[in-house]
Amino acid sequence: MAGQLASGDIMARIGGLGFVTAVLLAGTATGALAQSATPGSTTVLDAVVVDGTRWSDTVQRARERLAAIPGGVAAIGGEEPAVRAVPTLSEALALVPGVVVQRFFGGNDQPRVQIRGSGLQQNPVERGILVLRDGLPINRADGSYIVGLANPGQASLIEVYRGYTANRLGASVLGGAINFASPVEAGTSVSAGGGSFGAAEVSARTGFDSDRFAGSFSIDSSRRDGFRRHNGSRRTSVGGTIEAEISDSVTTRAFIGYTDLGFDVSGPLTLSALNADPTQISLGPPTSLGPNVERDRPRREATQFLIGSRTSIVLDDHLFDIGLGYTYTEDMFRFPVSSGVRRTEGGDLTGLLRYAYQPDADALLPLFETTAQYSIGSAERTYNINRAGADGPAFSRNDLDAKTLSLTAGLNVPVGDAVTLSPSLSYTYATRGNDDLWGTATRPWLGFTPGGPVLSRIPAVDTSYDRSYSGWSPALAASWRPDESNLLFAAISRSFEPPTHDDLLGTMGGTPNSSATGFSTPDLDAQTATTVEIGWRGSYETWSVDAVAYYSWVDDELLSLRDSSGSLLAAVNADRTIHAGLELGVSGEIVQALTGRLAYTFQDFRFDDDPVRGDNRLAGAPRHVVHLALQYAVAEDWDIGAALQWVPAKTPVDNMNTLYADPYAVVDLKTEYRISEAFSLYGAVTNLFDKTYASSTLVLDQAGPGQAVYLPGDGRGFYAGIKARF
């Protein structure tokens, strides 16, 4: 069996799941408190606290450390609990400036997430952001990740590092990193709810707290039938965390998790079809230039098992942070017939070593910090023809290998009482290998004709490759703190992003009515960029402001291409592009009992004198994204709120700028009533005015006339539920 062969190969390479599990659990005998991703910052909620040890910070202390970093950062969680029992990623990150989340199918599926345009045009499997749980990556070793596996509902704190600020975590990409810090709390909480479009969700968490040990275990599950036809989705996640204080200087955290994700891909519509009936699906040619969703039944199913440990050793002014994580991922994506049914199965092992030196116990950032992170992974990838929504003949089999080494060292040097200089240097070395295991001279090919399906054979070309990438990413930041409430900073940095296997290997030659004729294996360069940014983070009375402006000169930007049915092809390197933007967050008390939060993101991403595209805008990037939330305390136990999501300008669908998505504005309402200390009720109305709009689009190089590219947002929905805490 393909999966068994992949599994055996992986275990042979990295020692087997049993060995990895034993090593990780053995780590609990020597070490780490609930840690954020930043060296020296620990994130705990009523968990194990080591008396007299400054590293065992509260969530507030972790926030303060994060806010001291001279660059684009944000912390979410705690100040505004999620209304829903199982919040989606787009709901959790809506009020983070600089993070743009474009919903695809409305549930826990595959929204397009991008920061500063990194990975903007790649979906379904994303790159451009390092995604972590408790400081260890859920990305595969080649940098790719499945966005639907990220679960904000199981995090007490979400840390967002934009741009070069993520270098300290082992990321040197243009976008940055997002860390989901798991809670360890005593007590039990249960939430359940449901509503429109067949939505139903439940979550439960329980934990214990003793003198030297603490633990937390959680489960959540959500499902929905969907707003559109062929739009069902489901996700179930289970996990647990154990923390232990081994000695006065050694603490440890071990965690384990499993996620099962599945969703239908209802696909894009033409503009006329969107306006006529956004719940319908594309039927392909001749009805529309797009996929035949009715026939091909595109769908994705993925599971991921994760186990990891973080150990901290504090010796006077020195902190050592040792991490080890392992993920095993099975991913089936049934694309339309043009690409086929792709299966990827394999494991990834990550080792992490961080060191921080902090002679000043009151300083928020260490004087010196360094990180070494090494990831290795292997997977088997197979392709079958999509024959009317079922597996047809196999037409490809590949063994994919990846290794990525990231090294970073940086200083935070005080210059007087108010100024800090923060130089750093990062190095990345990556390899991407592909062994073509097909082994025959021809591949099967399927075409749907008016007379029925026709199966034949076409020549096969070897797709093997062996690529390596290396690059340095220096950075220099300066910050000025005129008082305890304000921080001004400026930085210049380099970024380096090697391509993933999804960039390097893609089907080609397919149409909405025929399968692929071969594969593209472009010889890509790594994407690099030079970025300058300035910012201000401050507060006055009840108001706080976080503003960052940046300008990036990008070389060899990795751009993804799609075929006429919307299926992902391999990538290309653009020559030169420009990414400029503004990230603005404002929050505070407007009047007594009424608070407001604003997240505004401006993006001007363009080609720079491209011989074909000139200075066109990059497709898929909304120029303005506005999120505004208001919350009013009607009474001590009753809150009501309203939220606005507004994209006020049209967004290009293709890089040639021939087709655009229209502006839109969507208003949501929510309320929560606390019956007692233990119970509360919540309710929400989404898309209050039942706006018909495209929440996202395909991203193309050149759109064809009447092509199906628009992904409808949900219509008006009603939701309610109950929460209990004991």
N, C-alpha and C positions, 0 to 999 in steps of 0.2 A: 504494500500500500504506500502511496506517496507520502502521506503524513507520517507513517512509521519509519520510512527511510529518512525523512528529514529529521525526525526526532532522534533516531539513532546516531545520525551524523553529528548533530549538535551536541549530544551528550558525550560523544567521543572527544569532541574538540574542547569542551569546557568542563568536563569532569562529571557530568551527570547531575540531575536534579537532587538526588539523594545526598551527594557530596556537598553541593551548594547549600542545601537546607541545613545540613549539619554544621557547616562553617558559620552560617548566619546565626543559628541558634547558639552556637558556642560563643559568639560575640557577646551574648547577653551575660556571660560570666565575667566580662571585663569592661564593661561599659557604657550610654549617653542619655541625657535627659531629652525631653521633647524639644527638638531643635528646629529653628527656622533654617533657611538656606544660607544665611549670612554667618560666617565664622564669628563665634563669640555671642551669638544671639540665640537664646533658648525661648521657645514658645510653650507656655504651659497654662492650662486652665484647671486650677484646683488639683494639680497633680503632685507628684513627688517634688518636694522643695528641699534642697540641700542647705541647711542653715549655715549662714556665713559665707556661702560661695556666690560670688557676684554673677557667675554665668547662668545661674538658675533664675532667669528673669521672668517677669509676668508678661502677658501679651502687650501691655502698655509699654514695658521696657523694650520689647522687640520692635514695637512701632517707633519708639524714639530712636533706636539704633538705625532703623531703616531710613527714617526721615533725615538723618545726618549725612547720608550718602550724597555726594554732589552730582546729582543727575536725576533722570526721570524714574521715580519709584512711587509705589502706592501700596497701601495695606487695606484689605477689605475684610469685614467680619466683626461681629460683636455689637457695633453701634446701631445696626439696623438689621435685625434677624429676617431671614427670608420668610415671605408669607407662605409659599408653597411647601408641602412636605418634602418634595424632591425638586429643588430648583434646577433649571437648566443653566448651562454655561453662559448663554446670552443674558439671562436674568442676573446672574451673579456678577458679571463684569460690565453691566450696562453703564454704571456710573464711574468707570475708570477712564479718565481722559487718555487718549493715545492708543487705547485698545479698541479695535473695531471688530465687532462680531456681527456677521451677516447671516441670519437664519436661512437654512435651506428648506427643511421640511417640517418645522414647527415643534419638534420634540427633542429628545436626547439622541440626536443623530449625528450630523456632521456639519455644523455651522462653519463658515469660513472665518477663521480668527487670524488677524494680522496686526502687527505692531510696526509702525513706521514703514509699512509696505513690504516687509520681509516675508517671503512666501506668499505674496499677494495672489499670484495667479495659479497656485498649486492647490488642488483639491481633487479627490477626496483625502488622500493621505497627505498630511501637512508637513511642512518643514518651516524653518525660519524662526522658531521659538523653542527654547529648551523647557520642557514641561516636567516638573518634579513633584514627588510626594515626599514630604519630610526631608527635602534636600537631595534625594536620589532620583534619577531620571526615569520616566516611563517611556521616553523616546527609545527607539531602537538604536543600535550602534551606528547606523548610517545617518542618524539625525531625524528620521521620519517618525511620525506618531499618528495614532488614530484619535482624533479629537473627541469623539464620543466616549472614550474611556476615562476622560478627565471628569471627576465627580466633585463639584463644589459643595454638595450637600454633606459630605463627610469631612469637611475641613472647618476648623475653628478660625483660621486665619489664612487668607490668600495674599501672598506677597507677589507684587508685579515689579520686575526689573526691566526697564526699557533701555535699549541700546547698550552702550559699553558697560553699564553698571552690572550686567549679568556676567561679565568676564570673570569675576571672582568666583563664580559658581561652576566654571568649566564651559561656558558658552562664549563664543566670539562672534556670534551672528549679529546682523544688523538689527533684528527685532528685539531680542532679549530673552527673558525667562519668566515663567510663572510657577510659583511654588505653592502647593496645597499642604498646609500644616495641619496634621490630624489632632483632634482634641483628646485629652485624657481627663475625664471628669467623673467624679463620684455621682451616683444616682442613675435614674432611668428616665428616658424620654421617648414618647411615641407620637407620631403624627400620621394622619391619614386624610385623604381628600380625593376629590374627583370633579368632573364637570363635563363641559362640552367636548365634542368630537371623540367621545368614548374614553376620556382621560380618567385614569385611576392610579393612585400612588399611595405608598405607605413607607414609613421609615421608622426605625427603632434603634436606640442606642442605650447601652448600659455600661456602667463602669464602677470600679472600686478604688479606694485610696487608703493605704496603710502607711506605717512609718517609713518603710524602705521600698515598698512596691506599690505600683498603681497599674491599672489596666483599663482598656475600653474596647468594646465590641459593638459593631454596628452592622445593620442590614438595611438596604432600601431597594424598592422595586417600583417601577413605573411602566405604564403601558398606555397606549391610545390608539384609536382607530384612524384618527387623522382627519384633517379638514378636507382633503381631496380623496379621490379614488386612488387605490393602491398607495396608501399613505400610512399604514400601520407601523408602530414602533414599540419596542420594549427594551428595558434595561434593568438588570438586577446586579447589585453589588453587595458583597459581604467582606468584612475585614475586621482585624483586631490589632491592638497595640499593647505591648507590655513595656513598662518602664521600671528600672531598678536602680537603686543607689547601692553601688557595690562597696564604696568607701567614701571618705570625705573628699577624695579627689577624682574618683572614677564613677561615672554614671553611664547608663545604657538605655537604648530604646530599640526594640525589635518589632517589626510589623509584618503583616501578611494580608493579602487581599486577592479577591477574585471578582472579575466583572464579566458579565454575559450581555452582549449588546446585539440587537437585531432591528433592522428597519427597512421598509420598502422605499425605493427611490422612485417617486412619482414623476420626476423629470421636468424639463422645461416646457413652456408653452410659447406660441407666437403672441404678439401683442393683441391681435384681434381676439384670439382665444382667451387670453387673460381677461380682457374686458367683458367678453360675452359670458364666460362661466369659469371663474378661477378654480373650481373644484375638479374640472375635467383633466384628462391626461392626453398626451400626444399620441396620435395613431400612426405617425410617420407618413412618408410619401404615399400617395399624392396629396393627402390631407394637409400635411405640414412638413417643412424641412426640419426634421428632428427625429428622435428615436420612436420606434413603435413600442410604447410601453405596454400596451394591451397584449402584444405577442411576446415580448422579450422578458417581461416581469423582472426588471432590475431590482436587486436587493443586496444588502450587505449584512453579514453576520460575523461577529468577532468576539473572541474571548481572550482575556489576559489574566494570567496568574502572576502575582508579584510577591516577592519576599525580600526583606532587607533589614539592615541594622545600622545604627549610628552610635558610635562610642566616643565619649568625650573624656579626656584626661587633663585635669587642671593641675599644673605644677607652678605655684606662685604666680608669676606674670605670664605664664605660657599655657596656651590651650592647644591640645592636639585633638583633631576630629577625624575619626576613622569610619569609613562607610563601605558597605558591600551590599549590592543589590542584584537581583536576578529577576528577569521577566521571561515568561513563555507566552507567545502570542499565536493564536490561530485566526486567520482572516480570510473570509470568503467574500469576494465582491463579484456579483453577477451583473456585469456591464451589459449594455445592449449588444446585439450581434456583432457590431463593428469591432468590438474589443474582446468579447467573450467572457468566460467565467474564470476569474483569476483567484487562485488560492496561494496564500503565503503562510508558512508555518515554521516557527523557529524560536530560538532562545537568545537572550542577550545578557551578558554579565558585565557589571560596572564596579570598579574599585575606586575608592575616593580617599584622599588624604589631604586634610587641611591643617594649617598651623597659623596661629595668631599670637602676636606678642603685644601685650598691653601693660606697660609699666605704670600708667596712670589709671587707677581704678575708676575714676569718675569720667573718663573719656568715653564717648559713645562709640567711637571706632578704634580698632587696634592701631598701634603705631606701624606694625608690619603684619602682612598677611600673605599667605601663599596657598595655592591649591594645585593638586595633581589629580587628574581624573582620566581613567582609561576604560574604554568600553570595547567589548569584542562580541560579535554576534554572527550567527549563521542561520540561514533559512532555506527551505526548498520552496520554489515557486513553480506552479504549474498553470497552464491555460487549457481550457476546454472550449469548444465552440458552444455558444449559447443557441441551442436549438429549441426555439419557442418556449423559453423559460426553463429549460432543463439542460442537464449536461449532455452535450454532443461529444464527438470524438475529441480526444486530447490533441493539441497541436504544439505544445512547448513544455519543456521541463528544464529548470535552471537551478543551480546551486549558488546562492548569493552569500558572500562573506563581506564583513565590514569591520574595521578597527578605527577607533578615533582616540587620539591622545591629546589632552588639553592641559597646558601648564600655564599658571598665572602667578605673578608676584607683584605686590603693590605696597606703597607706603602711604600713610596719612600723617604728614609732618606739620606740627603747629609752627606758625611763624607769628610770634607775638601772641596776644590773647584772643584775637578774633579771626585770624586768617589761617587756613590750612591748605597745604599743597598735597595733591594726591597723584603722584606718578605711578604708572603700572605698565607691565609688559606681559603679553600673552603669546603663547606659541601653540599652534595646532598642527598635528600630523594625522592624516587620514588615508586609509586605503579602501578601495571598493573593488571587489573581485566577483566575477560571474563566470561559472563553468556551464556551458551549454551541454546538457545531457540528452538532447533529443536523439541524436545518433542515426537518423535516417535521412535520405536525400530529398524527401518530399514531406509536405505538411498537408493535412486535409483542409479543404475550403468549402464553405457553404454559401449558397446564394438563394434568396427567396424570389421566385419569379411568379408571374400570373398563373403559370401552370403548376406551381408547387415548388418545394425546396429541391435544389440541385446540389449534390455533393460531388466534389472532384478533388484533385490533388494538384499542388503547386510546388515549385522548387523551394527547398529549405536552405537558408544561409546561416552559417555559424554566428552566434551572437555573443560569444565569449569576450570578456575584456578584463583588464587588470590595470587599475588606475591608482595613482597616489597623488596626494595634495599636501602641501605644507605652506605655512605662512605665519608671519609675525603681526601682532596687533598691539602696538603701543598706545598709551593714552596718558593725557595729562589734564588734571582738573585742579581748579582753585576755588575755594569757597570762603565766604566772608560772613561771619555771624555778628551783625551789629548789636544784637541783643538776644535774649533767650528765646524770643518768639519769631525770629526771622533768619533766613539763610538765603544768601545770593551765591550763585555759582556759575562757572563757565568751564567748558571742557572741549578738548579736541581728541579724537580717537580714530583708530582704524578698526575695521571688522573684516572677518574672513569666514566664508561659508562654503564648504565643499558640497557638491551635489549628492543627492541620495540615489538609491537604486531606482526609484520611481522617475527621477530625472534622466537616468542613464539607459533605461530599458523600457521601451514602450511599443505597443502595437502600431501598425500603420497600414494604410490601404483599404481599411474597412469603410462601408457605407451603411446607411440605415437599413439596408436590405441585404447586406453581404458581410461575411466575416473578414478578418484581417488577412492581408496577403504577405505579411512579414513583420519584422521588428526593426525599430530604429535604435541604434546604440551610439548616440553622438559622443564625440570626444570633447567633453565640456571642460572649461576652466572653472576654478572656484570663483565665487562672487566676492568681490572686495569693495570696500567703501571707506571714504574719509568723511567724518562727521564733525561738525562744530555745533555746539549747543550752549545756550544760556538759560538760566532759570531763577525763579524766586519761589521759595516756600515759606509762608509766614502766617501769622494769625494776629487778630486784633479783636479784643473782647470775645464775642461769641462767633466771630467769622474766621474762616481759614481759607487760604488761597494757595494753589499749587500750579505754577505756570512754567512751561518749558517750550522754547522755540529751537528748532534744529534745522540744519541744512546738510544734506549728504550728497557727495559726488560718488556715484556708484559705477564701478567697472565690471563688465561681464555679468550683468544681472541675469539670474536664472529665470527665464520666462517659460511657462508651460503652454503647450499648444493643445487644441482639442479638434476632434474631427466633427463632421456635420451632424452627428448624432449626439454630440456633447461628451463623448468618451475621451479620457485623458490620453494624450500621446506623450512622447518623450519631450525633453526641454531643449531650449536653445539659449545661447549667451547673447544678450544684447550688447552693443558696443559700449555706449555711455548713456547713463540715465541720471536724473536728478530727483532726489526725494527731499522735499521741504515741508515743514509742518509746524503746527502749534498745538500744544496739549495744555488745556486749561481746566482746572477743577476749582469750584467755589462752593463753600457750604457754610451755613450759619442759621441763626434764629432771626427770622424776618420780623415777627412780633411775638409777643408772649404766646407760647404753645404752638406756634407755626414755624417749622423749619423748612429749609430748602437746600437742594443740592443740584449743582450744574456740572455737567461734563461736556466740554466742547472740544472737538478734534477737527483741525484743519489739515488737509492733505493736498499738496500740489506735487504729484509724481509725473515726471515727463521724460520722454526721450530727449537726448541732447544732440541735435543736428544729425539724426540718423539718416542714412542715405535713402531709405524707403519711407520712414514714418516721420521724418522731420523732427519737430518739437512737439509731437502729439502727446496727449495725456495717456498714461498707462491705464489699460482697461481694468475695470473692477474696483477702482478706488474712489469712493464718494469724496467729493471736495470738502463738504461740510457735514459733520455728524453732531447732532445736538441731543443730549439726554437731560431732561429736567424733571426733578422729583420734588413734590411738596408733601409734607406730612403735618397733620393737625391733631393735637391731643384734645379731643372733644371732652373727655373726662379722664380721670386718673387711670381708668381701666379700659378706655376706648380710644383707638386711633383710627383716623381715616387718611388716605393718601391718594395722590394722583401723579401720573408719570406721562411725560411726553417724549416720544422718539421722533425726531424730525431730521429728514435729509432734504434740505431746501433747494438743492440744485441737481440737475441731471447728471447721471454717471455714465461714462463711456462703457460700452459692452465689449468693443473690440479696439485693438491697438491702432487701427486705421481711423478710428473716431468717426465711423459711418453710422453707428447705431448707438442709442442711449436708452437708459432706464429713466423713467420720469421721477421727479421729486415726490415725496410723500410725508405725511405726518400722521402718527398713530397715538391715541390717548388711551391709557389704562387707568382703572380705579382699583383701590384695594382697601380693606378694613380689617381690623383685628380687635376682638373684644375679650378681655380677660375675665372669665367667670369667677376664678379664684386663683390662688397661688399655683394650683396644680393644673387647671384647665383653661383653655382659651379656644375661641372660634375665629376662623378667618374666612374671608371671601374676596373675590376679585372679578372684575370685568375687564377683559382685554379687547383691544380694538373697539372702543366704545361706540364709535360712529360707523362701524362696519365698512371701513375703507377698503376698496379693492386696490391692491398695489403689489409691486414686485419687491419682496424683501431682499432678494439677491438675484444674480444672473449668472449664466455661464460667462467665462472669460475667454475671448477669442482673439486671434490675430486679425482676421478679416471675416466679418459677418456677411452672410449671403442674404439676398433679398427675401424677406418673409421667414427667416430662420427662427426656429423655436429656441429662445434663449432666456426667457423670463421665468423665475421661480416665485409663484404667488405666496404672499404672506397669509396667515390665518385670518378668517373672518371673525366677527364678534364671538367671544366666548365667555362663559360663566363658570366660575370655580368656587368651591367651598370645602372646608375641612375643619378638623379638630386637632388640637395639640394637647398633650398631657405630659407633665413632668413630676417625677416622684423622687 
